[in-house]
Amino acid sequence: MNSTLIQKQKIRFRIRKKISGTATSPRLSVFRSNSDIYAQLIDDVNGNTLAASSSKDKEIAAQKITKTEKSKLVGNFIARKAIELGITSCVFDRGGNLYHGRIKSVADGAREGGLKF
């Protein structure tokens, strides 16, 4: 592995030491690849994924918009799914990425959708 991936992995582990999701306040985990972005609501106590959304979902992938705008839609979709499940608050896990750009767009979209963190 190259040094940037090792550095990112260390940051991920440092974040995960501090935060953990429960059934009432799950962890909103965000994974960013070069082309897509994925978000999951995870209950770490039981080890379950409660809801998931990504830029590969049909409604999002069909739109011809920038990756940042797609990220905002992913955040909005995950917030809608959470509210359907009766979840209003969560803990944000940026997954070792900087809170900037597409990661920030997911967070903004989730907040607009009604999630509190």
N, C-alpha and C positions, 0 to 999 in steps of 0.2 A: 504494500500500500504506500501511496505517496504521502508526504508530510501533511498536506492540506486535509486529506481524508482522515488521517490520524488525529489531527487537531479538532476537526469537526466531531469525531467520535468522542473525544474527551469532553467537549462542550456538551454533547448529548447526555453523556453519563452524569455530568455535573448537574444538569437541569433535572434529570430523572431522580437524582438523590433527594431533591428538594420537593418535587411535586408528585402527587398521586391522585388518581381519580376514584370517586365513590359512585354508588348508584344514583345518589341525589345530585352530586356535583362531579360529573365525569371529566376526564382529561380530553381536551380537544387537541389531538395530535395532528400535526401537519407535516407531510412529506413532499418535497419539491424535487422533481427531476428536471432535466433540461427542457423537456417539451410539455410536461403535464404537472398537475398539482393534485394531491390527495388529502382528504381530511377525514378523521375518524373520531367518534366519541367513544372513549374506552373507560370501562369500569375496572380499575386495577385490582379491586378487592376480590371480585369474582372471576376476573380474567376474561371479560366479555366485551365484544365490540357492540355497542348499542345502536349506532347509526354510522353510515359512511357516505361520502360523496366525493366525486372527482371530476376533473375537467374532461374525462372520457364519457361521462353520462351523456345520453343522446341529446337532451335539451340544450346542454352547454356546448357540446362538440359541434352541433349543427350551426352555431352562430359564428359569423366571421368577424371576430373582435380580437383585441390584443390579449396576450397571456395574463396581464395584470387585471383586465376587466373580467376574464374568465375566472380568475382567482376570487374576485369579489362575488361572482355568482355562486361559486363553490361554497363560500362562507355563508351566503344567504340560504342556499339549499340545505346545508347541514343544520342551520338554525331552525329552519322550518320543520325538518325531521325531528329535531330535539323537542320543539314545542308540541308536536303531535304526540310525543312520548311523555309529555308532562315535565320536561326538564327546562328550567329557566336559567340556571347558572352552571358554569363550568370552569375548569382550570386550563389555561392556554399553554400548550407545549409547542414551541417553535422548532423543535427537532434539530437543534444545533445551528440553524440558520440565523442570520441577522434579522432583527425585527425591522424589515425594510422591504419595499417593493411588493412582490407577490405574497410574501408571508403577512405583511401588514394589510394587504388587500383582503386576505381571507379573514383576518381578525375584524376589519371594518365591516365586511359583509355580514359576518356573524352577529356583530353588535347591532347592525341595522335590522337584521332578522329577528332580534329580540333576546339574544343570549347576553348574559351579564358575566363578565370576568375581569 
